């Protein structure tokens, strides 16, 4: 379990680091565009790719830290036991099936992109579009693993 905890913490730090890199790239892009009239489609695509990867990698750490969206107005009035049962029901009936569906559909999507050697349609854009698409199943696989981990915990701390 400690390995998993360290792994998720590393994923969380990687996602945060990517957002910092995106902020720096974005600043360079804006300065280049508005002060010097320079722009490139690959830099805009890189911003989008890195933000997408950071968001997809943040799903599991967010669930682990219990930072996901809820209807807190209702939840705060419930007992810890009821909260736990609602979480478990949501994990089994909603989250796990959704993770399975996205992993299945996006794996095929990324694999097909790999097979055709898909790259950017823009001149000067980034190649290897399958690489960014592969983070869809990776992000949802990590989320599904965290979901199962939470289901296997006997007592949840809420």
N, C-alpha and C positions, 0 to 999 in steps of 0.2 A: 504493500500500500504506500510505503514511503517513496518508492520509485515513481509511482503514479503521481503522487502529490508534487514531487520535484519536477516531473515532466510537465504537468499542467502549469506550474509556476513559471517554468521556462517558456512555454508557449505564450503565456500571458505577457511576459517581458519581451518576447520577440514581437508580438503584436504592438505593444507600446512603442518599442524601438522603431518599428516600421512607420508608425504615425509620425514620429519625430523626423525620420528621413523624408517622409512625404511633405512635411511642413517646410523643410529646408529646400527640397526640390521645387516646391510651389513658389517659395520666395525667389529662388534663382530664376524660375520661369517668368514670374511677374516682372522682376527687375529687367531681365533680358528683353521682354516684350515691350514694356512701356518706356524704358530709358534708351534702349538701343535698337528697337524695332526687330529683334531677333526672336524667332519662335521655331519650334520643330514639333511635328506630330508625335514623335516617339516620346518626347518628354511629357506631353499631356497624357498619352497612354500609360506611361510608367506611373504617373500619379494615380490614375484610376486603378491600375493593377495592384499597386501597393496598398491602397486604401481597401480594396476588395479583400486582399489577403488578410490584412489586419482585422477587418470585421469578421471574416469567416473564422479566423483563429480565436476570436474573442468569445465565441458562443459558449464553449465548455468552461472556461474560467469564470464567466459571468454566472452560469448555472451553479458552479461549485461555490462561489461566494454569495449565492442567493441574491444576486443583483438584478434578476430578470423582472420583467414587468408583471405586476399583479393589480388586482382591484383592492388596494390596501384599505379603503374605507370599510369594506365588508370583512376583510381578513383580520383586521385588528380586534374585531369583536368575537372571534372564534377561539375556542380552547386549543392548546397545542396538539391534542390528539386529533381533533377535527382538521386542523391545518395539515397535519402529517398525512391523514387519509386523503384529503383533497389533492395534495401534492402527488401522492402515489397513484391516485386515479388518473390525474392529468398526465403523469409520466407514461403510464401503461396505455391509456386510451388515446392520447393525443400526441405526445412528444415522440415516443418510440416508433409508432407507425409513420409519422411524418419524416423522421430521420431515415427510416428504411426506404421510404419512397424517394426522397431526395438523393440518397446514396445510389440507389438503383438507376434513377433517371439521369443523374449528373455523371455517373461513371460512364455510361454509354455515350453521353454528350462529349465528355473529355476524350474518350477513346476514339470516337469517330473523328474528332478534330485532330488527334495525333495521326490517325491513319492517312488523312488527306494532307497532312503537313500544313495545317491552317496557320496563316499569319494575319497580320493586319491588312485590311483592305485599303488603308491609306498609304499613299506614297511616303516612304521614309518612316513608316510605322514599325512597331516591334514584331519580330517573328515569334514563333512558338506559342501561339495562342492557346494551345492545348495545356500548356503549363499553368496558366491562370485558371483555366477551366477545371483542372485537377484539384484545385483547392476547394471546390464545392463539395465533392464527396469527402475530402479530408476533414473539412470543418464540421460536417454533419456526422462523420464517424466519431470524431472526438466528443461531440455533443451527445451522441448516443451512448458512448462509453461512460461518460459522466452520469447520464441518466440511469444506466444500469447500476453504476456504483452507488448512487443515492438510493435506489430501490433495495439494494442488498444490505444497507445499513439498518440495523434493528431500531435504533432510536435516532431521530433527527433532532438536531438542535435548532430550535426556532424561537 
